[in-house]
C-alpha cells in the first residue's frame, strides 16, 4: 500500500507535467497575433512574469522572516508556556483565512493608506531607485502585494521556526545560562545556530507558497508585462499565477497554450525552491 501511494503520487505529478508540456508547447512557435497581450513570443511573457513573481515573493519573505523568527523565539523562549500556546494557536489561524479575504483586506484596508505613504516615500526618498517614479494613487503596487503575501506566509515561517527551536536540547540552553550567558546570548550563540537550517528551510517553503499565490495578488496588484525594480508606482511587474487567473477565462487556442506554458514555468520555479528547502532539511538530518 505504501509503494502504491508513493508511485501514484509520482504518476499524478508526471501527468500534470506532461499535460502542461503537451498542451503548452504549441505556443512556442505560434503566431504572435494569437498570443496574450500581442507579444512577439511566449518568452516575452515568461521572463517578465517570472521576474514579477520572484520580486514580490522575495520582498514578502524579507518582511515575514524576521517577524516569524521573532514570534517563534518569543513563544518558545520568553513567554510563559500558556501564553505561548495561545499565541501559537492564534497565528496558526491565519493560515486558515482564505486568500480572497486577504485580497479584499489588502484592496480596501491596506491600499488606501499605503498610497499616502508611497507619496511621502516618493517625496523624500525618490532619489532611491526603488522609490523612484510617480507613486500610485490607488496603492495597488508590488510593495502592497508583498505586504499581503508576507502576512499570508507568516504562519508557515513562524510555525516551522517554533517546531525547530523547540527541538534544540534544553541542556545546551541551560548550560549556556549556567556559564553566565544572558538569555539573548543563549539565543544567539546556542539556539539560532542549531535551528538555522530548519529556519532557512521554512523560509524557502514559504517562498514557494508565495510564488504560487493567485487571488490575493490579482486583487491588490495593478500589473503589466514589464520588468521594473520600482516598488510604489502604478507600473508593476505582474506575477505568473495572477496573470493566468485574469486571462484564462477568455483565452482560447494559442492563448490557452501560452498560459499553460506559463504554468509549467511557475511549476518548475516552485519545484526548484521546494527542492532547495528539502535539501537543507536533509543535510541537517544527516548531521
Secondary structure, 3 states (H helix, E strand, C coil): CHHHHHHHHHHHHHHHHHHHHHHHHHHHHCCHHHCHHHCCCCHHHHHHHHHHHHHHHHHHHHHHHHHHHHHHHHHHHHCCHHHHHHHHHHHHHHCCCCHHHHHHHHHHHHHHHHHHHHHHHHHHHCCCHHHCCCECCCCCCHHHHHHHHHHHHHHHHHHHHHHHHHCCCHHHHHHHHHCCCCHHHHHHHHHHHHHHHHHHHHHHHHHHHHHCCCHHHHHHCCEECCCCCCCCECCEECCHHHHHHHHHHHCCCHHHHHHHHHHHHHHHHHHHHHHHHHHHHHHHHHC
